[in-house]
Each structure stands twice: as structure tokens, then as C-alpha cells.
Amino acid sequence: METFKIKRVFSEDLGLNNPVFAQILGICSTLAVTNVVKNTVVMCAGLIFVTALSNLTVSFMRNVMPSRIRMMVETLIIASYVIIVDIILRAYLPDISRQLGPYVGLIITNCIIMGRAEAFALNNPPGLSFLDGIASGMGYSYVLLCIAVFRELLGSGSIWGIKVLGEWWTNWSIMVMAPGAFFMLAIFIWIVKGAKERSKE
């Protein structure tokens, strides 16, 4: 039964109930960091860390957390883990930390984290909640990484800062701008939704 629950958590968070293309949550990060793959990887790793440990902590505290201040406690828990991520980035990856700027702090406001804490961690045991946090973070991450690869490739002709396309390529400047992120996200959602509809038929 436990194995079935774990499989269901991963299948929903990575596919049917993906937080980005199914629930349309956490899309501010799409605008903020997906113009460079390296920054996207760091943001995704930070979000997986925060989501997993926030779910774990909320699940441990779910029976002792007063309902009238539940949201404030959850926000405090999330903020604590975001501060840890910010400190680690400043200490070990200062260049990326400067490039991401305030967006690391804005992980606190990411709807995916609070949504999983409210919808899952409050009603499930710690182990399963921790895995749900990882799965939700992974579902968020692969969507953003797909968008980041195309944006950096088309906008700069490179991937991970390494030039891939030759001198013949003309960079699409829109791809490194904010509208490019929304265009890519819309195309991604359109493709996924279309595939789901066709599979139903």
C-alpha cells in the first residue's frame, strides 16, 4: 500500500497534477530565471530543498499546530528554509546569488510550496510528505529546465554558457526578455495539454 502511495505521489506531481502545467503555479520563476540554464538549475535545487523540508516539518507539526495561526507557522517554516538556501548561495555561489538577486527570497511566495503544505503535508505522514515535496519540486524543475534550455539556446546560442550554435545563428533577443518566458511556457502547456487530450481520445 505504501509503495502504491509513493508511486501515486510521483505520477501525479510529475505528470497529471504537475504544479506548473496542470495547476499553473509558480510561474513567476519562469519569468525570472529561465533565460540561463545555470541559474534555473540553482533555483530548481533551492525549491526542491525548501518544498521537501517544509512538507516534512509541517507534517511533523500538523497535530500540534494551532489552526488559527496555521498559515503563519507554515510561512515561518518556509521562510526559514529559504534563508538557509540564500545563505548557502551567498557563501558558495556568490555570482549566481547576485544574478538571481531577490528571486531567491521570493521562493517564500511560491504557491507550490504553500499549496503542497496545505493540501498534502497537513494530512499525511512525514515520510510521504517529504517525498511529495521532492516530487512537486521535480515536477516544477523539469518544466523550467525545458524552457530554460530553449530560451538560452535561441536567445544566446549557448547552453550552460557554452556556445552551441555557430556564427550563422542570429540570436532571438525576445528569448532573453520577459515575454519570451511566457511564450515558451504557453507553448509548453499547449503541447502537454494537446497530448493529454489526444491520449484521452
N, C-alpha and C positions, 0 to 999 in steps of 0.2 A: 504493500500500500504506500509506504514511504517513497519507494522508487518511482511509483506511478505519479505521486505528487511532485517529485523533483522534475520528472520528465515534463509534466504539465506546465510547471512554472517556466521552464526554459522554452518550451514550444510556444507558449503564449507571449512571453516577453520578447522573444526573438522574432516571432512571426505574427500570429493572428492578432495579438494585443500589443504590438510594438508601440512604445511610448511616443515615437516621432511620427511614423506614417499612419498609424491606426488612431492614436489619441491626439495627435498634433500637439504634443507637449515639448517643452524645452527647445523651441525653435529659435529663441534669441541667440543661442550658441551658434546656430547655423549662420546667422548674420555676422557674428563677432569673430570667429576664429577659423573658419573653414577655407580661408584664402591661402593658407600654408599648411601642408600636411604635418609638419613637425609640431606646430602649435596645437593642431587638432588632436594629435596623439596625447600630448601632455594634458590637455583639457579633458579628454575622454578618460584617461587614467585617474585624474583627480575626481571626476564624477563617479566612476565605479567605486573608488575608495570611500567617498562620502556616502553614497547610496547604500553600499553594503553595510558599513559600520553604523550608519544611522538606523537602518532597519533592525540590525542586531540589538542596538541599545534600546530602541523604542519597544521592541518585543520583550526584552528583559524587564522593562519598567512598566509594561502595559497594565499590570494588575495593581500597581501602587501609584500610578499617575492620576491625580485628581482630574476628573473630566472637565471641570470648568476652566482649568489652565492648561489643558492638554496641548493645544496648538502652540502656546508659548514655550512649553517644555520641549516640544518637538523642534521648534525653531532654534532654541538654545543648543540642543544636541547637534543639529545640522551645522550651526554656526561654529561650534567648537571644532568639528572635523574640518570645516573649510579653512579655519585659521591654521590648523596643522598643515594642510596642503599648501597654503600660502607661505608659511614659514619655511617649509622644505624647498619650495621653488626659489624663494629669495636666497636661501643658503647655497643650494647646489646647482640651480639653473637660473642665474640672475638675468641673463639675456632674454630668455623666454619669458621670465616673470615680468620684465619690463615691456615686452611686446604684448603680452596678454593684458597687462595693466589691471583695470578694475574688474575685468570679466571673471577673474578667479573668485573675487569676493561675491560676484553675482551668482555663483553656484548656489548660494543660500536661497535665492529666489527661484531656482529651477523647479518647476511644477512637478517634474518626475519624482524628485526626492520626497517632497511632502506628500505627493499622491500615493507613492508606494508605502510610506509610513502610515498614512491614514487607512488606505484600502487593504493593506496586507499585513504589515508588522503588528498592528493592533489586534489582529485576530488569529495570528499563527505563532507557533513556537520559534525560538531564536534561530535554530539551525536552518529551518526552511525560509525564514525571513532574510537571513544573511544571503542565502542562495538566490532569493528573489531580487535582492539588491544588486547582486553581481549580474544576474540575467538582464535586469532592466538597464543597467549601465552598459552592458554589452549590446543590447538592442539599440540603444541611443548611439553607441560608438560606431557600429558598422555603417549606420546611415550617414553620420557625419564624415566618416573616413572616405566613403564613396564620393560624397560631394566634394570633399577637400582634394582628393586626387584629381578629379576632373577640373576643378577651379584652378588649382596650381598649374596643371598641365596646359590648359587652354589659355590661362591668364599670364603665365610666366614662361611656359615652355619647359618647365622643370618639375621634378618630383623629389621631395625632401632636400630641396636646394641644389640638386644635381641636374644639369641641363640635359634634357632628353631629346627635345626637338631641335633641329638644326637652324641655321641662319635663314632658311627658306620660310620658316614659320613666322607669321605675324601675330603677335600676342593680342588676345582679345581683352582689352582693358576693362571691359564691363565685368569680366570674371573676377577681378580683384577688388571690385567695388561691391557695395551692399546689395544692389539689385541682382547681381549675378548669383548671390547665395539663394535668394528667393526663387529665381528662375530654376536653378538646379534642384532645389527642394521640391518645387511644384512638378518638375519633370519626373523626379524620382517617385513621388507619391502617385502620379498619374500612371506610370509604368506598373508599379506594385498593385494599385487598385485594379487596373485593367487585367493584370494576370490573375488576380483573385476572382474577378467576375467571370473570366473565361474558364477557370477551373471549376467554378460552380455550375456553369452551363454544361 
